[in-house]
């Protein structure tokens, strides 16, 4: 049996520049590739691919697991501007989360772990 190591989501965006900027400037991802029609962003052992969205894009959520959610919150809370955000909160199943709607997408980024 094989071992799955990483999840590399494909995120459709209505504005590639703004979506790439979200990951680069807010969550400190490095830009591996940034073309008008495709971008790949990396942080540690994670990859996120961004591509232009069609008009019928659906909603999607994904967990971006971190080792210290309070540290993440302290580092991003003043950079969020008018983004739709739910501050850190505890879930009934024992996880602490921050919800952020990624700009120019219909995607919810859920950061978790205490």
Wavefront OBJ file of the C-alpha trace (Angstrom):
o trace
v 0.000 0.000 0.000
v 1.269 3.488 -0.778
v 1.519 6.363 1.697
v -0.111 9.701 0.847
v 2.198 12.535 1.917
v 0.638 15.866 0.911
v -2.496 17.442 -0.433
v -2.047 19.996 -3.212
v -5.407 21.615 -3.890
v -6.277 23.244 -7.215
v -7.983 26.548 -6.398
v -9.949 28.377 -9.099
v -9.731 32.179 -8.833
v -11.642 35.089 -10.349
v -8.522 37.252 -9.931
v -5.229 35.363 -10.056
v -3.114 38.263 -8.794
v -5.254 38.815 -5.693
v -5.458 35.117 -4.834
v -1.690 34.640 -5.228
v -1.151 37.730 -3.085
v -3.352 36.227 -0.323
v -1.109 33.182 0.029
v 2.150 35.078 -0.502
v 1.564 38.121 1.709
v -0.763 36.797 4.395
v 0.348 33.190 4.874
v 4.010 33.534 3.734
v 3.879 31.063 0.844
v 6.669 31.277 -1.752
v 5.765 31.657 -5.401
v 7.195 28.712 -7.341
v 5.494 29.696 -10.606
v 3.236 32.647 -11.426
v 1.847 32.869 -14.948
v -1.342 34.643 -16.007
v -3.162 31.331 -16.298
v -1.498 29.211 -13.604
v 0.381 29.658 -10.330
v 2.001 27.302 -7.834
v 2.696 28.439 -4.278
v 4.783 26.540 -1.722
v 5.328 26.597 2.026
v 7.376 23.965 3.811
v 6.092 20.706 2.268
v 2.803 22.132 0.955
v 1.819 23.164 -2.575
v -1.242 25.094 -3.724
v -2.093 25.474 -7.398
v -4.171 28.457 -8.558
v -5.908 28.634 -11.929
v -8.498 30.936 -13.530
v -12.100 30.188 -12.524
v -14.965 29.692 -14.912
v -18.279 31.436 -14.318
v -19.859 28.419 -12.590
v -17.261 27.933 -9.873
v -18.537 26.076 -6.820
v -17.647 26.496 -3.185
v -14.902 24.480 -1.522
v -13.254 24.264 1.875
v -9.887 22.942 2.896
v -7.934 22.652 6.111
v -4.549 24.248 6.333
v -3.204 22.588 9.464
v -0.747 24.522 11.600
v 1.108 23.764 14.812
v 0.157 26.977 16.673
v -3.105 28.606 15.609
v -2.804 31.449 18.124
v 0.573 32.428 16.664
v -0.939 32.368 13.167
v -3.847 34.549 14.317
v -1.482 37.089 15.918
v 0.547 37.289 12.701
v -2.409 37.739 10.294
v -5.210 39.542 12.161
v -3.979 43.047 11.312
v -3.440 42.140 7.631
v -6.955 40.848 6.885
v -8.541 44.176 5.923
v -12.080 43.634 4.653
v -11.731 39.879 4.130
v -14.570 37.735 5.462
v -13.108 36.077 8.575
v -14.233 34.162 11.625
v -11.753 34.654 14.465
v -10.312 31.622 16.322
v -13.013 29.458 17.895
v -13.329 25.956 19.308
v -15.307 23.270 17.504
v -17.378 20.660 19.303
v -15.043 17.940 18.016
v -11.962 19.366 19.730
v -10.408 21.496 17.004
v -9.695 25.221 17.143
v -10.240 26.987 13.831
v -9.972 30.290 11.983
v -12.141 30.682 8.880
v -11.019 32.947 6.032
v -12.769 33.301 2.669
v -9.937 33.500 0.139
v -10.211 36.656 -2.044
v -11.679 36.281 -5.521
v -12.718 32.673 -4.900
v -15.553 30.840 -3.210
v -13.151 28.922 -1.027
v -12.964 28.789 2.725
v -9.553 28.280 4.273
v -9.818 26.609 7.687
v -6.701 26.792 9.826
v -6.706 24.394 12.743
v -4.751 22.809 15.604
v -3.901 24.208 19.007
l 1 2 3 4 5 6 7 8 9 10 11 12 13 14 15 16 17 18 19 20 21 22 23 24 25 26 27 28 29 30 31 32 33 34 35 36 37 38 39 40 41 42 43 44 45 46 47 48 49 50 51 52 53 54 55 56 57 58 59 60 61 62 63 64 65 66 67 68 69 70 71 72 73 74 75 76 77 78 79 80 81 82 83 84 85 86 87 88 89 90 91 92 93 94 95 96 97 98 99 100 101 102 103 104 105 106 107 108 109 110 111 112 113 114
